[in-house]
Amino acid sequence: MAGEPTVRALTAGEADVIAGWRYPPPYDVYDDRGDDGAGPDALEVRYAIIEDGELVGFCSFGADGRVPGGRYPDGPLDVGIGMRPDLTGRGLGARYLAAVVGFARRELGATGLRVTVAELNARALRLFEVAGFRRVERFEGRDRPFWILERVNEE
């Protein structure tokens, strides 16, 4: 894919496509099974990440990006983000994350961002840390540990 990824409102059809995405273990905890609140519906997906006219991921902002059990004091904007399963592990996450961060800054006025990542997702933790996020708190979720990471935008 050659174009720059963009973020825009999610369509109902795209939400249905995302609900059908299936990830290989151990990332299958992100599958939307409609029963445990771990999949895209739990994030109340609101935005699509598009590259070259294709749906490559999704994101949401605010309370939609939080995980039950975590402490979320006022401050940074919470972000939830996911990639199409066939694109994971291919080094594309930084492109999509940059598009989401840019959108949050431009369109939502975010001056700081916060993400919550399952501890088992070493790839995502590494992606966020390389992008300037720092681990601030670990907590036990309903069925697995999570990390909360924060990033303050540089001007």
N, C-alpha and C positions, 0 to 999 in steps of 0.2 A: 504494500500500500504506500502511495507516494504523497497524497495530500495531507494537509494539516488537519488533525482531528478538531471537531467543533462540538459544542454542547448546545442542545436545544430541547424544547419541550418534548416529552415522550408521548407518542400516540398510543391509543388503546391497542392497536394491532401489535406494536412493538412490545408493549407490556405483556401481551399474551405470548409472544416469542420468548421473551426473557423468562417467563414462568416455566417454559419447557426446557430451559438449559439444564444440562446435567454435567457435573464435574466429576473427574476421576478421584478415587480415594487418595489422600485423606480430605481433599477439598470438597467432597460430596456433602459436607456439612452446610455448604452454601446452596445446595439444591433447594428449590422452592417446592416443598412437599405439602405446603398448606396446613401443616399440623404442629410445627414447633417454633414458628416465628424466626427461623434462621435464614430463610431465602429472601429473594428480592421483594416479595410482598411485605415482609416485615419492615422493609425500609420505605414502604409506600413510595416506590420509584416514581420520580417526577421528571427526570431528564435523561435524554439519550446522548450517548457519545457516538458521533458519526465520523467516519473517515471514508473518503471517496464514495460517498453515497451509501455506505454500508453501516448497519448497526454493529458497533464493536464493543459497546459497554453501556453502563448506566451509572447514574449518580443521584444522590439526594442530599438535602441540606437540613440543618436544624435537628430537632428531636428525632427525625427519621433515621439519623445516623448513629443513634445511641443504642447501647446494649443494656438490657436490664441487669442491675447489680453494680453498674459503674457509677462513679461520682462525677457529675458534670456541672461544676460551678459556672456561673455566668462568665462570659469572656469569649473564647474562640468559637467560631462557627463550626458545628459538627458536620462532618462529611461522611457519607456512605458511598462506596464506589465498587463496581464489579466489572469484570471483563468477560467477553464471550469465551466459553470454555476452550474452544480450539485455538484461541490466541494467547492463552496463559502460558507462562514459562518460555516465551519466545523473545523476551527483552523489549516488549512493546509497552509495558506498563508506564514507563517514564513519560512517553508521549501523551498517553491518555491522562495521566495525573496532571501534567503541565496544562492541558486544556481545561481540566476541571478547576485547578487552582486559579488560572487566568479568568475563567468565568466567574468564580466566587468573588474575586477581587473587583472585576469590572462591573458585573451585573448586580451583585449582592453587597458590595462595599465591605467585604471581609478584610479585616486587618490581621487576623490570626485564624488558624484552622486547627481542628482537632479530629482525629480518626480513632476508631476502636478496631483492633485487629485481633482475631483469634491467635493465641500463642502458637498453635500448630502451623500457622501460615507464615513460615520463615521467609518465603519469597516476598510477600507483601510487607512484612516488617522491614526487610532489607530495602525494598523500593522506597518506602516512606522515609527511612533514615537517610538514604542517599539524597533524597529530595529535601532534606533539612528538618524533618520532624524528629523530635526527641521523645524518648519514652518518659512518661511522667508518673504512671501508676499501673500496677498489675492488680487484677482482681479476679475472683472466681465467679464466673457466670453460672447460669443454671446447670450447664453440663460440661463446661470446659473453661480454662483460664483465658483471659484477654489482657491485652495491653492497650492503654490509652496513650496516644502520642500527640504532641502539639507542635505547631510551627507558627512563628511570628513572621509576617511578611517584612522583607527588607525594602526600604524605600530607595 
